[in-house]
């Protein structure tokens, strides 16, 4: 069975208050279509003959199909066949979850390319099961998806999906954090879980540092944007090492120390810190705050009262991603994208 690659690009992603209070870019529909087009061209170059995409009403597909039709009319064969999932479009994040669930259950989707930020990738991971994902950063906070040209992501995904790179090299294991209230079904975060004092709904995105109290991160990277940046600036924890970091926060001027952290693009705030400690995988953590709300990857999703039990647990090796860097290094060493090897020689041997 020839493998397919799934494409999830939900046009409703990256619409939150951080685009107002910060200096975040807004990736337009035509730009998203161009990103998908570049990834598809790369998939085709690796031998992928068919891709399947999440349907949407924002215009990404129509832009993309027009470009692909022009290319075909000019006699080019740059793209794989493109189909669309047979699903109801709601115009919400539920479309992302439904698409990921359908791709995972199809049996012939070898990998899923995801356009979006942390929230979109979290929605995909909640439903994709064992199918690895390849992230393309187009959201507001992009701590999880790495910043990289989509053509390269497409090449790596195509090579991995076609089985031209050993799976132990092609795919990387990732951590996640589970949050459950009163033993209910857990919600997940890919990057960070923040406990804040707000108990009203309002804007879901976190942007008021005086409300921050506790932070749990799967990885702490000083180069990312968002809540995980706070942890990354005090004790970096990589994506590949076991466990994460737990940080106790306070309003500015009230903690044992302070850190100036980029909690959104162009928004650098002073955050008070009380302490931090390693967060081993499998260990249950419970917030010290009696009541408040919980943000998953920067968006408030859960609310809890004093009588409720909140359990926060980090899980190692929870899902897989395409390791783009490892795939492309392997492709270079093995000359996977190089032709005419019988005539080609390294420069140092040219005069031997």
Secondary structure, DSSP 8 states (H G I E B T S, - for coil): ---EEEEEE-TT-S-STHHHHS------HHHHHHHHHHHHHHHHHTT--EEEE---SSSHHHHHHHHHHHHHHTT---S-EEEE------SSHHHHHHHHHHHHHHS-EEEEEEEE-HHHHHHHHHHHTTSEEEEEE-SSS-SSS----HHHHHHHHHHHHTT-S-HHHHEEEEEEEEEEETT---EEESSEEEEES--S-S-SB---GGGEEEEEES-B-TTS-SHHHHHHTTS-B-SSSS-EEEEEEE-TTSSSEEEEEEEETTEEEEEEEEEEEEE-TT-EE--S-SSEEEEETTEEEEEE-TTS-EEEEEEEEEEEEE-HHHHHHHHHHTTTT---TTT---GGGTT-
